[in-house]
Amino acid sequence: MSSTLIRRVVPALLIVCLLGAGVWWSKRPKPVAVVLTAIDLGRVESSIANTRAGTVEACLRTKLSATIGGRIEVLAVKEGDKVKKGQLLMKLWNDDQQAQSTLALTQVETARKRVTEACTVAANAEREAERQSALFQQGFVSGSRDEQARADAQARRAGCDAAKADVAQAQARVAATRVEQSRTVLYAPFAGTVAKIVGELGEYSTPSPPGVPTPPAIDLIDDTCLYVRAPMDEVDAPKIAPGQSVRISFDALPKQSFAGKVKRVAPYVSAVEKQARTVDIDATLNADQAAPHLLVGYSANVEVVLAVRENVVRVPTSALQEGAKVLVAGADGTLQQRALKTGLANWEFTEVLEGLSAGDRVVTSLEREGVKPGVLFVADDAAK
């Protein structure tokens, strides 16, 4: 081959090679940017949470109403007041009942005076009967006179007993009037805080009849003892028992959680909604921690801790695919699928029994397009 021909062919071959390399470079598989997380050792918990928001409740709470209606004559407290057990809260107008009570008391006094009169006469008649009996024995009076004296004494004694019965009846009437008066007053059944008052001085207060949801006159709560009531799915109810540890969070106190215990599991299922049957649980905060300032009615969430594993291999739950599989960053620059044997799990971490070791890197950005086994990858450190 002549030198002239070589000089013509070599440039042409170089051009063809460069064009081929350009086409290959433009069509080569591009690596997928993925977020990688290194597998480590740590704590894994199995837990369940409430289906709907729970509520802060008071250990003692009562909604008081008088048992009869009437005009409010005395309103001894206002909303927010701290009250003691037995303290007067509200009194309805009851002048008519007080008048009846006064009348009953005078009747008791009258009856007692009649007892004095009747029993004095009875005692005198009994002494006269004794004298007539002695005279009859001596033959100074007839038998009929003796019998008449004894009959009169018995009658007088019966009159004395009847007068005593009248006193007891009058006293019972006094007690009855006091019971009637008690229906018009409200006293605090325990020490607490007045949360709400329905009605003003001079207004008519109506009791709540059966089946009619009339607001109570006074809502009294003991805010020194609080707990959280939360609904749990009926499927999870068999896993919950009193004494289990819980984490409690409150919407009013964001980014905070408090340790507690399950105090009670309801013995029945609530069917508030046909498609959401739940079992209520009561949880209390641990006494050895600083208690937050809570208000009755705060919304709360309760997470019941069922089991705990310490210092185990764990994988982010977000890295798991269907069938307990993960994508692992391979040493050759491709993503490799690996099946795992898992243990405890929650929304954050899953325990790995087999399939991964500490230090392995797994993909946690499974939602990105093109993330699948065998593809080239590049770590997206900026997304961490």
SVG drawing of the C-alpha trace seen along z (x, -y; Angstrom):
<svg xmlns="http://www.w3.org/2000/svg" viewBox="-120 -37 124 52">
<polyline fill="none" stroke="black" stroke-width="0.4" points="0.0,0.0 1.4,-3.3 2.0,-6.0 -0.5,-8.2 -3.3,-5.6 -2.3,-5.1 -2.5,-8.8 -6.1,-8.8 -7.4,-5.7 -6.1,-6.3 -7.9,-9.6 -11.1,-8.1 -10.8,-5.2 -10.2,-7.6 -13.3,-9.6 -15.4,-6.4 -14.1,-5.3 -14.8,-8.7 -18.3,-8.6 -18.9,-5.1 -17.6,-6.1 -19.8,-9.2 -22.9,-7.1 -22.0,-4.6 -21.4,-7.4 -24.8,-9.0 -26.7,-5.7 -24.9,-4.2 -27.0,-3.5 -27.0,-6.6 -26.6,-5.9 -29.7,-6.6 -29.3,-9.0 -30.4,-7.2 -30.4,-8.0 -28.4,-5.4 -28.5,-4.6 -25.9,-2.6 -27.1,0.4 -26.3,0.0 -27.0,1.6 -29.6,0.1 -33.0,0.3 -36.2,1.7 -39.6,1.6 -42.9,3.2 -45.7,0.8 -49.3,-0.1 -51.0,-3.5 -54.5,-4.8 -56.8,-5.0 -58.3,-8.4 -57.1,-11.2 -57.4,-10.4 -58.5,-12.9 -57.1,-14.1 -59.7,-13.2 -60.0,-14.0 -60.0,-11.1 -63.0,-12.8 -65.5,-14.8 -69.2,-15.4 -71.8,-17.4 -74.2,-18.6 -77.8,-19.7 -80.6,-20.2 -83.2,-17.4 -86.0,-19.9 -86.2,-23.1 -86.2,-26.6 -84.9,-30.1 -81.3,-30.5 -81.2,-32.5 -77.6,-32.0 -74.6,-31.4 -71.7,-31.0 -69.0,-30.3 -67.8,-31.3 -66.0,-29.5 -62.4,-28.7 -62.9,-28.8 -61.2,-26.2 -63.7,-24.6 -63.6,-22.3 -65.6,-19.2 -69.0,-20.1 -68.8,-23.8 -72.1,-25.4 -72.1,-25.9 -75.7,-26.9 -79.1,-27.4 -82.5,-27.7 -85.4,-29.7 -87.0,-27.5 -88.8,-29.9 -92.0,-27.8 -90.1,-24.7 -88.5,-26.7 -91.9,-27.7 -93.1,-24.1 -90.0,-23.2 -90.8,-25.9 -94.4,-24.7 -93.2,-21.1 -90.9,-22.2 -93.7,-23.9 -95.8,-20.8 -93.0,-18.8 -93.0,-21.2 -96.8,-21.0 -96.7,-17.3 -94.1,-17.1 -96.3,-19.3 -99.2,-16.9 -97.0,-14.0 -96.3,-15.8 -100.0,-16.3 -101.2,-12.9 -98.5,-11.0 -99.1,-13.0 -102.8,-12.1 -101.9,-8.5 -99.6,-8.3 -102.2,-9.8 -104.9,-7.3 -102.5,-4.4 -102.0,-5.6 -105.8,-5.9 -106.3,-2.4 -103.8,-1.1 -105.7,-2.8 -109.0,-1.5 -107.6,2.0 -106.3,1.8 -109.8,0.5 -111.4,3.4 -109.2,5.9 -110.3,4.4 -114.0,4.5 -114.5,0.7 -115.4,0.4 -117.2,2.7 -115.5,4.7 -117.0,2.7 -115.4,-0.4 -112.0,1.3 -112.4,2.5 -113.5,-1.0 -110.3,-2.5 -108.0,0.0 -109.7,-0.6 -109.4,-4.3 -105.7,-3.9 -105.1,-1.7 -106.9,-4.3 -104.9,-7.1 -101.6,-5.2 -102.7,-4.5 -103.3,-8.2 -99.8,-8.9 -98.3,-6.4 -100.4,-8.0 -99.0,-11.4 -95.4,-10.0 -96.3,-8.6 -97.4,-12.0 -94.0,-13.4 -92.3,-10.8 -94.6,-11.6 -93.9,-15.3 -90.2,-14.7 -90.4,-12.6 -92.3,-15.5 -89.4,-17.8 -86.9,-15.3 -89.1,-15.2 -89.0,-19.0 -85.3,-19.0 -85.0,-16.4 -87.1,-18.7 -84.8,-21.6 -81.7,-19.6 -83.1,-19.1 -82.7,-22.8 -79.0,-23.2 -75.8,-21.9 -72.7,-21.1 -69.3,-20.1 -69.0,-16.3 -65.2,-16.6 -62.5,-19.2 -61.9,-20.5 -62.2,-23.3 -65.5,-24.7 -65.1,-24.2 -68.4,-25.6 -71.6,-27.1 -74.8,-27.1 -77.2,-29.8 -77.0,-33.2 -78.4,-34.6 -82.1,-35.0 -82.4,-32.6 -84.5,-29.5 -82.4,-26.3 -83.9,-23.1 -82.8,-19.6 -82.0,-17.2 -84.9,-14.7 -84.2,-11.1 -83.4,-11.1 -83.0,-14.9 -79.4,-16.2 -79.9,-19.3 -76.6,-21.0 -75.7,-20.5 -75.8,-23.5 -72.2,-23.1 -69.3,-21.1 -66.8,-20.2 -63.5,-18.6 -60.6,-17.4 -57.6,-18.5 -55.0,-17.2 -55.5,-13.7 -55.5,-13.3 -55.2,-10.4 -55.5,-9.9 -58.3,-7.9 -57.5,-6.7 -59.3,-4.4 -57.4,-1.4 -58.3,0.8 -60.3,3.9 -57.7,6.0 -54.9,4.7 -56.9,5.0 -55.8,8.6 -52.2,7.4 -52.7,4.7 -52.7,5.3 -52.5,3.0 -49.0,2.2 -47.5,2.0 -45.3,-1.0 -46.6,-3.8 -45.4,-7.0 -47.9,-9.9 -47.8,-13.0 -50.1,-16.0 -51.0,-18.3 -50.7,-21.3 -47.1,-20.3 -45.4,-19.5 -42.1,-17.7 -42.5,-16.2 -43.4,-12.8 -43.9,-11.4 -43.5,-7.9 -46.5,-6.3 -48.3,-3.0 -51.5,-1.4 -53.9,-1.7 -57.1,-0.1 -58.3,1.7 -62.1,1.4 -64.0,4.7 -66.1,3.9 -65.9,2.7 -67.2,-0.7 -68.9,-1.0 -68.9,-4.8 -68.6,-4.2 -69.7,-1.1 -66.4,-0.7 -64.3,-1.7 -64.8,0.5 -62.4,-0.4 -61.5,0.5 -60.7,-2.4 -57.6,-2.3 -56.7,-4.6 -53.0,-5.6 -51.3,-7.6 -48.0,-9.5 -45.1,-8.0 -44.9,-9.8 -41.1,-10.0 -41.0,-12.5 -41.8,-16.2 -45.5,-16.4 -46.5,-18.8 -49.3,-21.4 -52.3,-19.7 -55.9,-20.9 -58.8,-18.5 -59.9,-18.0 -56.5,-18.2 -56.1,-15.9 -53.5,-13.2 -51.9,-10.2 -50.8,-7.0 -48.3,-4.5 -48.3,-1.2 -44.9,0.5 -45.4,4.3 -41.8,5.5 -38.2,4.1 -35.0,5.4 -31.7,3.7 -28.5,3.5 -29.8,5.5 -29.1,5.1 -31.9,2.8 -33.0,1.4 -35.1,-1.6 -38.6,-0.4 -38.9,-2.8 -36.2,-0.7 -38.3,2.5 -40.0,3.7 -42.8,6.2 -41.6,9.6 -39.1,8.2 -36.6,7.3 -34.2,4.4 -31.9,2.9 -28.3,2.9 -25.5,0.8 -23.2,3.3 -19.4,2.9 -19.7,3.0 -21.8,-0.2 -25.1,1.5 -28.1,2.0 -28.6,5.6 -31.8,7.0 -31.5,9.0 -34.2,10.9 -34.3,10.5 -35.5,12.4 -37.1,9.8 -38.2,9.6 -39.8,6.7 -40.8,3.7 -42.4,0.3 -42.8,-2.6 -39.2,-3.7 -37.0,-0.6 -37.3,3.2 -35.1,5.8 -33.0,7.8 -32.4,11.4 -30.7,12.5 -29.6,10.9 -27.8,7.7 -24.8,6.7 -23.8,3.5 -22.2,1.2 -24.2,2.4 -25.9,-0.4 -29.5,-0.2 -31.7,-2.4 -34.3,-4.4 -35.5,-6.4 -37.6,-3.6 -40.1,-6.1 -37.7,-7.5 -38.0,-6.6 -35.7,-4.0 -34.7,-2.5 -34.6,1.3 -32.2,4.2 -29.2,4.2 -29.1,0.5 -26.1,-1.7 -26.4,-4.1 -24.8,-7.2 -25.3,-8.3 -27.4,-11.4 -25.8,-12.8 -27.5,-16.1 -30.9,-14.5 -29.9,-13.2"/>
</svg>
